[in-house]
Amino acid sequence: MELTRRTLFRIAGAASAGAAASALAPAAQAALRARPDAKGVLVDTTLCVGCRTCEAACAEANKLPEPERPGDDTIFETRRETGPDSFTVVNKSPKKSPSGDDRFGKKQCLHCIEPACASACAVNALEKTPDGPVTYKANRCLGCRYCMVACPFEIPKYEYAKTVPTVRKCTFCAERQKEGKPPACAENCPMGALTFGKRDELIEEAKKRIYQNPDKYVHRVYGEEEAGGTSWLYISDVPFESLALKTRVQNSSYPARVEGALSTVPWVMTLWPPLLAGLYTFTNRKDAVQSEEETHE
């Protein structure tokens, strides 16, 4: 390929753009990790009765429409996913407990310790706060929806039907937490299925319940290691996948897998423009000297 001025500018421009975009990823990762004493919620699905009070409390706290078909148990006939107007949903497990009881599972954003959505966001519209919540700032969002692709739990949802759409998901009641209040769902659960507290203490509590009831619970704390760990933790006496929880998720942090590569890209890409510019100058100088010698001959 002939190294013309136009080609040089095109390559340098692409390299600079790539470096700028890639440089934002490590910046976003600076706020990925929560403090060791960050908050979390332990969901004991053996205590949930499927009353959907958590759905109503979430809707009220976030000014969302009333939950679909309140009080209608036929809603459990199909598995539901979260949406732009429903940050949390309760699903019924097709499998009954060992004692023959129905089991239900609450689903919402898990607020990963190192969230892939925040890592993928080039403008820091999604951020991991030190206290635990993964927050979203609509005024920064470009609408690229990379967060939706990155999330291994498929939680962020886009308002496709709106003229000015935004990404929507559970906020972990970040504003309520700032006021010293628990998430609305945890505060209003009538069965005590949702325990709000420090994540590390909740993991210990979860393991204690499993240890004291080895024949009751599945010997696993869902969320302890999934995607590098999440703020929401689950214990259950039925398979987690039957509660509409994603189980085909790697245990290591998703951002950590690409952190090294992304931090290297900007350094490499910044070398290309001056290198190509030097080569172009050298080539031009060589041609000029050769032309001048031919003229004098």
Secondary structure, DSSP 8 states (H G I E B T S, - for coil): ----HHHHHHHHHHHHHHHHHHHHHHHHHTT----TT-EEEEEETTT-----HHHHHHHHHTT----SSTT-GGGGGS----BTTBS-EEEE-SS--TTS---EEEE----BSS-HHHHH-TT-SEEE-TTS-EEE-TTT--S--HHHHH-TT---EE-TTSSS--EE---TTHHHHHTT---HHHHH-TT--EEEEEHHHHHHHHHHHHHH-TTTS-S--BTSSGGG-BSEEEE-SS-GGGGT------SS-HHHHHHHHHHHHHHHHHHHHHHHHHHHHHHHHHHHHHHHHHHH-
